[in-house]
Amino acid sequence: MNNNSVNEGKTAAILSYLWWVGLIIAFIMNQSKRNYFTSFHIRQSIGLSIVLFVISIFTKYGVPVFGSILFLGWFVLWVIGILGAIKGEEKEVPFLGEKFQEWFRNI
């Protein structure tokens, strides 16, 4: 991927990691130009959002202490994702990043 593509899509890629509102804004920003770098990070962010939703359900109806440990793990994955966007890297989050790219490849 060329450096120009990264620079054009960096803002939306970073924005995609900022809660679900940022994800929606980044998705809308990327609709007209379809920047690959931005799409990569949007897919990662969607996957992380779904994982967070599952963790929150597990925490509410399961074992809260275990849910807190899972949340801490999710937070580490989120930091890895947003740092990759800031640095201009296509770095998948560990464990599930490859699956996120596969599952959401149409985005």
N, C-alpha and C positions, 0 to 999 in steps of 0.2 A: 504494500500500500504506500502511496506517495505521501510526502509530508504535507502537501497542500490539502489533501483530503482530511488528514488529521486536524490541521488547523481550522478548517471550515466546520468540522463537526464537533470540536472539543467542547464548546460551550453547552450544546445540547446533550452531549454525552455526560458531562458533569451534572447537569441539571436533572438527568434521568434518575440519579441516585438520591435526589432530595425529595423524599416522601412520595406519595402517590400523585400529588399535584404536580411536582416536577416531572414525574414520569409522563403524565398526560401532556404537559406542555412540550416536553422533548419529542414525544411521539408526533404531535401536531407540527412542530417545527421541521421534523424530518420527512413529512409527507410529500412536500413539493420537490425536494432535491434528492432524497433517498441516499444519504451519505452512508457508506458502509461502516465507517468507524462509529458513527452515532448509532446505527442499527445494532451493531455488535453490543454496545453498552446498554441499549434499551432492552435487548434480549436478556442480558445478565440481570438487569434491574427488575424486570418482570419476574424472573425466576426467584430472585431474592425476596420480592414482595410476597409471592405465593408461599415461600418457605416461612416467612414471618407470620403470615396468616395461620398456617398450620400450627406453628409453635404457640401462637396466642390461644388457639382453641385447645391445644394440649395442656397449656398452663392453666386455663380456666376449668377444664373438666377432668384433668389428670392430676399429676403430681406437680404442684407449683415449684418445688425446689428443682426438680429435673427440668422443668420448663425454663427456669432462670438460667440453668447451665446451657441449655440449647440456645437461649437468646444471646448469651455471651458468645457462643460459637458463631451465631448468625452475624453479630456485630463485627467480629473479626473478618468474616467473609465480605461484609459490606465495606469495611475499610480497605480491604484489598481491591475491591472493585472500583471504588471512587478514586483511590490513589492511581490505579491503572489509567483511568480516564484523565486525571490531572496530568500524568506524565506522558500521555499520548500513546499508551501501549494497549494492544489488544490482549490483555492478560485475563484468561478465564479464572473465575473463582475456583478454589480447590473443591474437589469432590463432585460438584454438580454443574460446574460451568460448561463442560462439554455437552451435557444433556440439555441445558438451557438453550444452547446454540442449535441443537438438533430439534428440540420441541417447538421452538418459536422461530424457525428458519424463515417463515413467510413474512416476518415483520421487518 
